[in-house]
């Protein structure tokens, strides 16, 4: 079982001269990564790299962190550096693959990740990332094969369980998706993303109360994540708890003012509550933020 | 009712379209094939490989989708210069919810085709007056039948087949556009 918080607590107990070692910084980054706390993870990894610039170990994780934060420049620099240090290391190829993936060149990314697995056939990370790229290319069958290959090398590699869950979710096989997400959660119970994904599967199946419980739990693990809050809002609206949903949405609007989905859902909620003036105002803001919504909003306003 | 159309028989050598390729969502099968000229030759994007039928007519390609999919157009790569009497001249499009209830919806004729030939699958005109585009067709199963070849050829060569979805998915109530801000996207997935 992954317990990153316990690891962090143990690190805090170390004498100060030991906590400043690059190895410890990388470990802290790793722990924060498992908790889906990417911002702090990136700081720890940066610190580790500053102290030990030729470090290869764990740098594949760092590249994934940068992928999540969408820092393309930094990621490209990291990939370049790792390649120049050792072009035969799987870490360098994983970083390069992440770089391509961020540029939406998924087939090239897939090639890089496969190269990483060729260099280290025991690399569950490489297989799982190949799976995610295959999924991005809508190739469900080979995505499943990659995830299974990852599980063959390391049956506790929870991103692969999660990956299988997402494939089933895309195919609308909800019970299977739920099963695989639950497997992943068993291994890593403190990952907020896994829990809200299970919530999504439950929500699609119409189990709104259970989905709400998952979202609450996910939000307790990462209270600042706007995405989880947004998903909870959608369930709250379906459960007709409009006041609670409204409170959350107004918070979200302040938290992420440039996200078009927030005013869009807020507008729909206002309409549901009969506050049409505010609804129209929200729809207009949403349309300005993302012109793609204009067709849908036009449709809603005509009704 | 079957709509009959004639399409422009000259197409580009490489398929360029702003529509998404939805072929990966389907299971592909063919009525028959010669060994080494199987269904994968339709999908490899290589104009030098082709599917060749090897059996009784009619020859057809069947696409079965896991869920109901909107299909905008089909693109077929043909080359009359090389294939001669193996080149199809008339295609029939069938659609349905399963193999048992396929309906013929369209017949497409062409004359000495070269390159990627594209046509809309739907038969209902789009609301837009100035575009000749049709509404996408929602299907579980799509079947392309080779109804006739040039000079009454028996077997057929098809060098490529692509199935393209609509640019934007039609309006549904729970529709949601992808998140844009990093704060939202960060926790959408793990890797």
HADDOCK unambig.tbl for C-alpha pairs under 7 A between the chains (distance, minus, plus):
assign (segid A and resid 68 and name CA) (segid B and resid 186 and name CA) 5.31 0.50 0.50
assign (segid A and resid 69 and name CA) (segid B and resid 182 and name CA) 6.56 0.50 0.50
assign (segid A and resid 69 and name CA) (segid B and resid 186 and name CA) 6.28 0.50 0.50
assign (segid A and resid 129 and name CA) (segid B and resid 191 and name CA) 6.46 0.50 0.50
assign (segid A and resid 138 and name CA) (segid B and resid 24 and name CA) 6.06 0.50 0.50
assign (segid A and resid 139 and name CA) (segid B and resid 24 and name CA) 5.86 0.50 0.50
assign (segid A and resid 159 and name CA) (segid B and resid 190 and name CA) 6.89 0.50 0.50
assign (segid A and resid 159 and name CA) (segid B and resid 191 and name CA) 6.01 0.50 0.50
assign (segid A and resid 193 and name CA) (segid B and resid 187 and name CA) 5.94 0.50 0.50
assign (segid A and resid 193 and name CA) (segid B and resid 188 and name CA) 6.87 0.50 0.50
assign (segid A and resid 193 and name CA) (segid B and resid 189 and name CA) 6.65 0.50 0.50
assign (segid A and resid 193 and name CA) (segid B and resid 190 and name CA) 6.88 0.50 0.50
assign (segid A and resid 226 and name CA) (segid B and resid 183 and name CA) 6.70 0.50 0.50
assign (segid A and resid 226 and name CA) (segid B and resid 184 and name CA) 5.89 0.50 0.50
assign (segid A and resid 227 and name CA) (segid B and resid 184 and name CA) 4.94 0.50 0.50
assign (segid A and resid 227 and name CA) (segid B and resid 187 and name CA) 6.57 0.50 0.50
assign (segid A and resid 259 and name CA) (segid B and resid 179 and name CA) 6.86 0.50 0.50
assign (segid A and resid 259 and name CA) (segid B and resid 180 and name CA) 6.27 0.50 0.50
assign (segid A and resid 259 and name CA) (segid B and resid 181 and name CA) 5.99 0.50 0.50
assign (segid A and resid 296 and name CA) (segid B and resid 171 and name CA) 6.25 0.50 0.50
